[in-house]
C-alpha cells in the first residue's frame, strides 16, 4: 500500500499569504493519479485538484497543484478566509486507494 | 445538480449488522463507479470499498474485507453498504462518493454516522 505523508501537520497563516502544502508518497504514484481535497469543519470534503494539477469544476485559480512520482504540492496563491480548513491528498493509481493524514490551515 | 444522500446510520452493538444507502440524483448513475469512504471522529479519511459502474467488480479495504459488502441498484440509482460483524473501530461518518477521472471523488454526500457501541 502507498503511504502518503503530508507536511506540515498544521500551519498558522494570515489571509493574503501564499502557502504550499506537501504530500510525499512511499512509492511512485502511477500516472500522477493524485488528488487534493479541502474539508471545512463539520462538512464533507470537496475535490480541489485531480491528476496532480487539474482544477476541479468551480475551483478558483488561486489553487494549483504540481508534482509527479513521489512528491506533490498544493499551492494557494493568496489565502482567503474560506481557505482555512484541513487539506488531504489522495492517491488513486494503486490499490488500495489511500489518503494522507491531512494538513490543517489555521488563521494566525 | 449532482447530489448524493446517505441514510441508514445509527447506533449498533458490536457484532450486529447495518445497511447504509446512498440515493443519487442529477447524473447518469449507471455510468459511474462508486465508493464508500469513512472518517472516524477527529481522524482522517479512509477508503472503504469500490463498485464498478455495472456492479460486476468490487474491491475492499483490508480492514473491512469479508465483513462489508458494497452493491448497487442502477434502476433505483442507489448505492448500498451492508456492514456485518461490526466492531467499535468501525465507528465513523460514512460518505458515498462518485468516481471521476479514474479514481478521484466528486461529489461527496453529507455522510451518515455509524456508532458501534454496547
Contacts between the chains, C-beta under 8 A, distances in Angstrom:
chain1	res1	chain2	res2	distance
A	31	B	102	7.8
A	33	B	102	6.3
A	33	B	103	5.9
A	33	B	104	7.8
A	35	B	103	7.9
A	35	B	104	4.0
A	35	B	105	7.4
A	37	B	45	7.7
A	37	B	105	7.6
A	44	B	95	6.0
A	44	B	107	7.9
A	44	B	108	3.9
A	44	B	109	6.6
A	44	B	110	5.8
A	44	B	111	5.7
A	45	B	45	6.8
A	45	B	95	7.7
A	45	B	105	7.7
A	45	B	108	5.5
A	46	B	106	7.8
A	46	B	107	7.6
A	46	B	108	7.1
A	47	B	100	7.6
A	47	B	104	5.9
A	47	B	105	6.2
A	47	B	106	4.0
A	47	B	107	7.6
A	50	B	100	7.2
A	50	B	101	4.6
A	50	B	104	4.0
A	50	B	106	7.9
A	51	B	101	6.2
A	51	B	104	7.8
A	54	B	101	7.6
A	56	B	104	7.9
A	56	B	106	6.0
A	57	B	106	7.9
A	88	B	44	6.7
A	88	B	45	5.7
A	90	B	45	7.5
A	90	B	104	7.0
A	90	B	105	7.5
A	92	B	102	6.6
A	92	B	103	2.9
A	92	B	104	6.1
A	93	B	103	7.6
A	95	B	59	6.1
A	96	B	47	6.0
A	96	B	59	7.4
A	96	B	61	5.6
A	96	B	62	7.4
A	97	B	35	7.7
A	97	B	47	4.1
A	97	B	50	7.7
A	97	B	103	6.4
A	98	B	47	6.9
A	99	B	44	5.9
A	99	B	45	4.4
A	99	B	46	7.1
A	99	B	47	7.1
A	100	B	44	7.5
A	101	B	44	5.1
A	102	B	44	5.2
A	102	B	45	7.9
